[in-house]
Amino acid sequence: MTKKVLLCDDEIPILRAAEFKIKKAGYDVRIATDGEEAWDAIQEDCPDILVTDYQMPRLDGLGLVVRLRENERTRDLPVLMLTAKGFELHGDELAQRLNIRELIPKPFSPRMLLETIENVLHEERVC
């Protein structure tokens, strides 16, 4: 079965570049442009992994992850978080507490993002 990846970022060029690379590797990729849209997509059809930006309108990546962790169905969903320079999450403690698998600084290489996704996706579907 094809693994599902949800990409969430308010910067469309970043979404499209990542989407192209990940789809080309054989994954089913969906996109969202903010945390609320991602939350709705997850409730409709839970992905195998979420890649979300930290800073977004309506619901930021951190708020999205908090919401995911408070919900029994999505508590263990693997999350990778993209962080723009100057908006990095301070300390690994927060990432560890929220079970964020990787913090990926922007700009990032789509190839490196794909490799990180593949490393995390050895786990079973959680929701």
For each residue, the residues with C-beta under 8 A, 3 or more apart:
1:
2: 26 27 28
3: 27 28 48 49 121
4: 27 28 29 30 45 46 47 48 49
5: 22 27 28 29 30 47 48 49 51 117
6: 29 30 31 32 38 41 42 47 49 50 51
7: 15 18 19 22 29 30 31 32 51 52
8: 31 32 33 34 35 37 38 50 51 52 53 56 61 64
9: 14 15 18 33 52 53 56 82
10: 33 34 53 56 57
11: 14 15 53
12: 15 16 33
13: 16 17
14: 9 11 17 18 53 82 106
15: 7 9 11 12 18 19 31 33
16: 12 13 19 20
17: 13 14 20 21 110
18: 7 9 14 15 21 22 51 110 113
19: 7 15 16 22 23 29 31
20: 16 17 23 24 110
21: 17 18 24 25 110 111 113 114
22: 5 7 18 19 25 27 29 110 113 114 117
23: 19 20 26 27 29
24: 20 21
25: 21 22 114 118
26: 2 23
27: 2 3 4 5 22 23 117
28: 2 3 4 5
29: 4 5 6 7 19 22 23
30: 4 5 6 7 41 45 47
31: 6 7 8 15 19
32: 6 7 8 35 37 38 40 41
33: 8 9 10 12 15 37 56
34: 8 10 37 38 56 57 58 59
35: 8 32 38 39 52 56 58 59 60 61 63 64 67
36: 39 40 58 59
37: 8 32 33 34 40 41 58
38: 6 8 32 34 35 41 42 50 52 59 64
39: 35 36 42 43 59 64 67 68
40: 32 36 37 43 44
41: 6 30 32 37 38 44 45 47
42: 6 38 39 45 46 47 50 68 74 77 127
43: 39 40 46
44: 40 41
45: 4 30 41 42
46: 4 42 43 73 74 77 125 126 127
47: 4 5 6 30 41 42 50 77
48: 3 4 5 78 121 125
49: 3 4 5 6 77 78 79 80 117 120 121
50: 6 8 38 42 47 64 68 77 78 79 80
51: 5 6 7 8 18 79 80 81 82 113 117
52: 7 8 9 35 38 56 61 64 65 79 80 81 82
53: 8 9 10 11 14 56 60 61 81 82 83 84
54: 60 61 62 81 82 83 84 87 89
55: 60 61 83 84 87
56: 8 9 10 33 34 35 52 53 59 60 61
57: 10 34
58: 34 35 36 37
59: 34 35 36 38 39 56 63 64 67
60: 35 53 54 55 56 63 64
61: 8 35 52 53 54 55 56 64 65 81 82
62: 54 65 66 81 89 98
63: 35 59 60 66 67
64: 8 35 38 39 50 52 59 60 61 67 68
65: 52 61 62 68 69 79 81 98 100
66: 62 63 69 70 98
67: 35 39 59 63 64 70 71
68: 39 42 50 64 65 71 74 75 77 79
69: 65 66 74 75 98 99
70: 66 67 75
71: 67 68 74 75
72: 75
73: 46 127
74: 42 46 68 69 71 77 126 127
75: 68 69 70 71 72 126
76: 99 126 127
77: 42 46 47 49 50 68 74 126 127
78: 48 49 50 101 120 121 123 126
79: 49 50 51 52 65 68 98 99 100 101
80: 49 50 51 52 100 101 102 104 113 116 117 120
81: 51 52 53 54 61 62 65 89 95 100 102 103 104
82: 9 14 51 52 53 54 61 104 105 106 108
83: 53 54 55 87 88 89 103 104 105 106
84: 53 54 55 87 105 106
85: 88 105 106
86:
87: 54 55 83 84
88: 83 85 103 105
89: 54 62 81 83 94 95 100 103
90: 94
91: 94 95
92: 95 96 103
93: 96 97
94: 89 90 91 97 98 100
95: 81 89 91 92 98 100 103
96: 92 93 99 100
97: 93 94
98: 62 65 66 69 79 94 95
99: 69 76 79 96
100: 65 79 80 81 89 94 95 96 103
101: 78 79 80 120
102: 80 81 116 120
103: 81 83 88 89 92 95 100
104: 80 81 82 83 108 112 113 116
105: 82 83 84 85 88 108
106: 14 82 83 84 85
107:
108: 82 104 105 112 113
109: 112 113
110: 17 18 20 21 22 113 114
111: 21 114 115
112: 104 108 109 115 116
113: 18 21 22 51 80 104 108 109 110 116 117
114: 21 22 25 110 111 117 118
115: 111 112 118 119
116: 80 102 104 112 113 119 120
117: 5 22 27 49 51 80 113 114 120 121
118: 25 114 115 121
119: 115 116 122
120: 49 78 80 101 102 116 117 123
121: 3 48 49 78 117 118
122: 119
123: 78 120 126
124:
125: 46 48
126: 46 74 75 76 77 78 123
127: 42 46 73 74 76 77
